[in-house]
Amino acid sequence: MLGDHCAAPADRVLLGQPPKTGLHCKMVFRAVSKVLRKSKAKPNGKKPGAEEKKVYLEPEHARSRIADFAFKELVVLPREIDLHEWLASNTTTFFHHINLQYSTISEFCTGETCQTMAVCNTQYYWYDERGKKVKCTAPQYVDFVMSSVQKLVTDEDVFPTKYGREFPSSFESLVKKICRFLFHVLGHIYWAHFKETLALELHGHLNTLYVHFILFAREFNLLDPKETAVMDDLTEVLCGGPGGAGGGGPGAQNHVKER
Ligand SMILES: [Zn+2]
């Protein structure tokens, strides 16, 4: 979905390491840094005035897309395709695209600018394998997300690719977990790095990715509405709200039941 603007092949999009970008991109980054220097976050990690004004909701930016796909139709499970295969393939693709989108602004997401993983008035904490809450900055949180998702999508026991191997019984709940983490990353890009995304002229990519991701998650009940409420205003603008034209809504085909 993302064009090859500053892009790297998916297999090079590795954890915590932004893909290598060309000289042109480096120059763009430097120019963007210069322009945005004045809009650095306050030490508490909150962007000044961001609460009052969400630039990403402005119609001229919200309208921007890289293509006008009928995502609502695109996300529906094609006939003859196994549901788990469809979930696995789409989840992996979203992971790569969201990782790539984040990598375009990762230079601006530092322990200094983003001391916490914040999206609007919500702050996310990472929980380690023993369930212990880990205090971390936004870039550390994103790194934890990308590392753990990479581990899952490349685990043959969870995302089998070889013929004859079955998906585990926990597959759907793991897909939901991945979607929840990826949603946090998308939310953070909008909340804390939309200005940089705008300066790089990648907001059309971001909006397109967001719409596709949200409609896919809606179609298969992959995200808890309580989880996504934090970005409801944007979802309403971009996808037309839960019952809107662009959305799934109550009449949508939901293949994955809540567990
Ligand atoms: Zn950040």
Residues whose N, C-alpha, C, O or C-beta is under 5 A from the ligand:
A	BS01	ZN	C109 C114 A138 A192
